[in-house]
Amino acid sequence: NFVDSRVSAHLVPDLSRSFRVITYDPRGAGRSDRPPTGYRFDDHLADAVAVLQAAGVVSASLVAGSIGANTAALLAARRPEQVERLVLIAPAIKVGPAAPPEDDNDDAFWTERASYEGWERFSAPYWRQDWPGFARWFLETVFNEPGSEALIDAIVRIAIEADPEILIQQRREMRRGRDAL
């Protein structure tokens, strides 16, 4: 997770009119701790369950985006009694028969290059070399609609606070732990 709960903060006032809203920063992001390890999907699931328990929530509607959608889907699958509904925004989940195998060219993520173009930027060496450049490129790629510049700028300000080494470790652990899904 290279962004935190500030990305969805604009939703809270409207949702709060009808629902109790609880947000949190996933481990490694925002105001949460950044341990050197502990970024498997099961670790993120345990954190989500702990947040719900600490808030006294028996069941909830979950809103999650990108890689966080994996945690929400895992919570719904493993603890269906706690999840009333899921709202997944741009989920980074590979499902169904068209999904590539889990070892789909992960070597590219670790490969150093003389230069990085397009999706070659989605790599550990590039993140270490130019994290702010990656964050801007990624967000401009994702939010490519005309008029998205203010949104991109706001999310980039949050994203550049992320630690690329934590994100690299998270990817390493999540790739290893996909059998849990």
N, C-alpha and C positions, 0 to 999 in steps of 0.2 A: 504494500500500500504506500503510494508516494504522496497521497493527500490524506486529509483528516476530516473530521466532522465539520470544519468550517465550510467545506464545499457544499454541504447540504443545509447549512444554517438558514438560508433564505426560505426553506420549506417549513421550518419550525413554527413561525407565527400562524400561518394558515392552518397547518395540521393541528396546532394546539387548540384551535377553536372547537374541534370535535373529538380530539383524542389526547390522551396523556402521551407526551413525546419524550423519549429518552435517547440521547445520542452519546456516543463515546468514540474515542480515538483508538484504532486498533494498535496493538503493540508494534513498536517501531515507527509510529507516526504521531504527529501532533504533540500533545502533552503526555502521551503514554511513555512508559519506559522503553528503552532500546537495548534489551539484553543482547549479548553476542550470538546467542542461539535461541531456539524456541519459536520458530516461525512456520511450523508445519500447520496443515489445515486443522489437525486435532488441537493444536495449541490455540489457534484463533477461535475454534469452537468452544473450548473451555473458557476462554475469556468472555465470549458472548453469553454463555450460560451463567457465568459469575456476575456479569452486569445485570442480567435479568433477576437473578436471585437476590442480589444486593438491593435492587429496587423493589423487591417484593412482587414481581410480575409472575403470574401463573401462566398466562398465555398472551401472545402478542401478535400483531401484524408486523412483519419485518420489511423494511425498505433498505435495499442494499444495491450497490453499483460496482461495476467492473469486477476486480478480483474478490471484493467483499461479498459478491453474490454467491461465491463458492461456500463461504461460511454460512450464509443464510440458508442455502439449499441443503447443506449438510445438517444444520440444526433441524430443519423441517423433516429430513429423512430419518434422523436418529432420535428425535424427540418430537414426534408429530403432535403430541398433546400440548406442547408449548407454543405451537405456531398455528395461528388462525388463518393467515394468508401471507403470501410472498409478493412483494413488488420488487422486481429485479430490473435495474436500469443499466443498459449496455453491459449485460453480464459477460464476463470473460470465462465462459464455461464451454468446454468441448463436449458435446453430447451427440448421440445417435450414430447411425452407421456411416455417415459422411465424415465423422470426426477422424482426424489423422491419428495414427498410433501415438502413444505417449512419448516415444523416443523420436518424435518428428523433428529431426535435424537440430537437436539441442546443442550440438557441437558449434553451430553458428553463433550461439550466444557467447561462447568463450573465445572465439577466434579473433585474434588481432589482425588488423588490416592497415595498409598504408593510408587509406582514406575510407570514410564511411558515407554511404549514400542511402537514401530511403530507409527501408526497414533494417539495413545493416547497422543502423544506429541503436537498434534494440539489442545491445550487447554489453557485457561487463566491461570490456576495454573502453568502449566509448563512454559509458556512464562514468567511469573513473576519469576519463580525459576531459569531458565537457558535460557534466550533469545539467547545468542550466540550459545548455544548447539542446540536449535531448528533451528536457521537459517542455521547452517551447515548441520544438519540432513535433513531438508527440501530440501535444494539445492542439496545435494547428492542424494536424492530420485528423484528429478525432472530431474536433469542432470546426468543420470546414464550411459551414453555412455562412453566407454573407451576413455581416452584422455581428459576428461572434467575437470580435476583437476584445471588447471589454471583459467578456466572460473568460477568454483565454488569458488575458493579463491578470485577472484576479486569481485564477487557479495556478498560473505560473508562480505568482508570489508565494503561494502555499507550497507548491511542489518543490521549489528550490531549497526549501528548508529540510527536505528529506536527505538522509544519509545514503549515498549510493552503495556503500559497503553493506549496510543493513538490508537494502533491497536485493543486492546480489546474494547475500546469505539467505534471505527469504525465498528467492527463486530456487536456490540450491535445495533447501529443505522441502519446499512444496513439490518440486519435481520428484524428490525421493519418496515423499509421502503420498503420492497420488493413488497408491493402492488402497489407501484408507477411503477414498471416494468410491 
